[in-house]
């Protein structure tokens, strides 16, 4: 029985149930386990509390100016329709006098359609970005709360003794994150840069601007026997890591 409960807790059914992403059949199974087994009920209550705290810490604000852009788009469409009808009426009158003027109105209508298309594309990009942010928050929540997650302390070498970080690796969910909690001071012409070696390929994860708080995580590409590195690079970052300036290794 204990193995059955342990196996259930190692799945992501509880997390998905809390996030509302389970199927009807999965939801029924979760509710049954919560009702039957105190261990599952306790884990569910703890996850619920953790999710509430995590959601407050990572509340995602709508992108700046989104409301204004949507309002502007609606106004643009209304104005566009009014302009179109005005142009059409004027064109029918002027066409009897000067047929060549119709091109002007056609051109104006084309411009309105292009502007409307640009606004639509921007809104789609904003929606996709928000979806990605929500997915990242969900993955962070799973990594921090799933019992299969392994935690590794990362310390800098002699070149960066004050560097401290914590890596979170979940082989079941295939998720990896790192929280850099402390960074030494560097000259203005240098910076810290993050790398990951996955399947023999070195991936540039970008510059570490500053140490994060205890809940701010940086995603790492997951792979078995992967390696992560932090190096000191020229200001602005490098395209390839400077091997002599590796200050921390992360094996995951």
TAVENQUI-V692287 format. One record per backbone hydrogen bond with DSSP energy under -0.5 kcal/mol. CO is the residue of the C=O (numbers start at 0). NH is the residue of the N-H. E is the energy in kcal/mol with one decimal. If there is no record, write none. Layout:
# TAVENQUI-V692287
co = (CO:CO)
nh = (NH:NH)
e = (E:E)
This chain:
# TAVENQUI-V692287
co = (0:1:2:3:4:5:6:7:11:12:13:14:15:15:15:16:22:23:24:25:26:27:28:29:30:31:32:35:36:37:38:39:40:41:42:43:44:45:46:47:48:49:50:51:52:53:55:58:62:64:65:66:67:68:69:70:71:72:73:74:75:76:77:78:79:80:81:82:83:84:85:86:87:88:89:90:91:92:93:93:97:98:99:100:100:101:102:103:104:105:106:107:108:109:110:111:112:113:114:115:116:117:118:119:120:121:122:123:124:125:126:127:128:129:130:131:132:133:134:135:136:137:138:139:140:141:145:149:151:153:156:157:159:162:163:163:164:165:166:166:167:168:168:169:169:174:175:176:177:177:178:178:179:181:186:188:190:191:192:193:193:194:195:195:196:197:200:200:202:202:205:206:207:212:214:217:219:222:225:226:227:228:229:229:230:230:232:233:240:241:242:244:246:247:249)
nh = (4:5:6:7:8:9:10:10:15:16:17:18:19:20:21:19:26:27:28:29:30:31:32:33:34:35:36:37:40:41:42:43:44:45:46:47:48:49:50:51:52:53:54:55:56:57:58:60:65:68:69:70:71:72:73:74:75:76:77:78:79:80:81:82:83:84:85:86:87:88:89:90:91:92:93:94:95:95:96:97:100:101:102:103:104:105:106:107:108:109:110:111:112:113:114:115:116:117:118:119:120:121:122:123:124:125:126:127:128:129:130:131:132:133:134:135:136:137:138:139:140:141:142:143:144:145:148:168:166:164:159:160:162:155:180:181:153:178:151:168:176:149:170:173:174:169:219:167:179:217:165:180:211:163:189:234:232:207:230:204:205:228:197:202:226:200:197:202:195:204:193:208:191:215:216:177:175:225:251:196:249:194:246:247:192:232:190:236:242:244:245:231:156:229:227)
e = (-2.2:-2.9:-2.7:-1.8:-2.5:-1.5:-0.5:-1.1:-2.8:-2.4:-2.2:-1.9:-0.6:-2.8:-0.6:-0.7:-2.8:-2.0:-1.8:-2.5:-2.5:-1.8:-2.3:-2.6:-1.9:-1.9:-2.7:-0.5:-2.2:-2.7:-2.2:-2.6:-2.2:-2.3:-2.5:-2.4:-2.1:-2.7:-2.8:-1.9:-2.2:-3.1:-2.9:-1.8:-2.1:-2.1:-0.8:-0.7:-2.2:-2.5:-2.6:-2.6:-2.6:-2.2:-2.3:-2.6:-2.7:-2.5:-2.3:-3.2:-2.9:-2.3:-2.3:-3.0:-2.4:-2.4:-2.4:-3.1:-2.5:-2.4:-2.6:-2.8:-2.0:-1.4:-3.0:-2.6:-0.5:-0.8:-1.4:-4.0:-1.6:-1.6:-1.1:-1.0:-0.9:-2.1:-2.4:-1.9:-2.2:-2.1:-2.1:-2.0:-2.1:-2.3:-2.4:-2.3:-2.1:-2.2:-2.2:-2.1:-2.3:-2.1:-2.1:-2.0:-2.1:-2.3:-2.3:-2.3:-2.3:-2.3:-2.1:-2.1:-2.1:-2.2:-2.1:-2.1:-2.2:-2.2:-2.3:-2.4:-2.3:-2.1:-2.6:-2.4:-1.4:-2.5:-1.7:-2.9:-3.2:-2.5:-1.5:-0.6:-1.5:-2.0:-1.3:-1.9:-3.4:-2.9:-2.7:-0.5:-2.3:-3.7:-0.5:-1.3:-1.7:-2.8:-3.0:-3.3:-0.6:-2.9:-2.2:-0.9:-2.6:-2.1:-1.9:-2.3:-3.0:-2.4:-2.6:-2.4:-0.6:-2.3:-0.8:-3.3:-1.7:-1.9:-2.7:-0.6:-2.0:-0.7:-2.8:-1.0:-0.5:-1.4:-0.7:-2.0:-0.6:-1.3:-2.3:-3.5:-3.0:-2.7:-3.1:-1.2:-2.5:-0.6:-2.6:-2.4:-1.0:-1.9:-1.5:-1.7:-2.2:-1.9:-3.5)
